[in-house]
Amino acid sequence: MPRQDFDDQSLLVLAGLANLDLPAERRQLLAPALNGVVQQFEAFEHIDVGEIAPVHSFSPLWEKSRE
């Protein structure tokens, strides 16, 4: 199911949940920006990370520490 874009009403609800007072002018500017950010994050949903090692297994050191 495709995600619906944020509109004035959904931003009003989100602002209320965050206890923010966003005037209509700010919500009008925020909606396209927020939709763009969410669209960028949706690209990560299509990446298969099944064979990628966890980040804690990576060591950026070129050689073993001599301590």
N, C-alpha and C positions, 0 to 999 in steps of 0.2 A: 504494500500500500504506500503510495507516494506521500511524502510529508507536505502538509499545507504550509504556505508562507505565513510568516508573522504579519498580522494586520494590526490596526489600531486597538481593536478589542482585546486581542491576545496579549499585546504589550501592556495594556491597562491592567489585565489580570496579573501578569508577571511582575509588573511594578508594584502592585498591591501586595503580592506575596513577599517581595523583597523590602517592603515598607519604604518604597521610594515614591516621591511625588514628581512624576514626569508630566509636564504640560503637553498638550496636543501637538504643539510645534516640534517639540523634542521627539515625541513618539513618531511623528511623520518622517523625521530624518533618520531615526534609529532603525525603523523597520527594514529598509533596503540594506543597510549595513549589517544588521543581524542576520538577515537571510543569506547574504553573501558569505558570512563567516560559517554559518551552519552548512552551507553548500560545500565549502572547502573541507569541513570535517567529515562529510558524508563520503568523500573520496576514500577515506581510510577503511570504510566498511567493506570494500572490495579487495583489500589486500589479504592474501593468504599468509598467515604467520605461523602455520602449523609446524614448520621445521626450523624456526629461528630460535637460537639459544637465548635463554633469559639474559638480561643485561648484566646481572651480577657475575656471569661467567666470563665476561670480557675484561681483559687486563691491557691497558694501553702502554704498559712498560715494554721497552725493547729488550731488556735483559732482566734477569732476576735480581732483586735487591740484595745487597751484601750487608746485611745487618747481623 
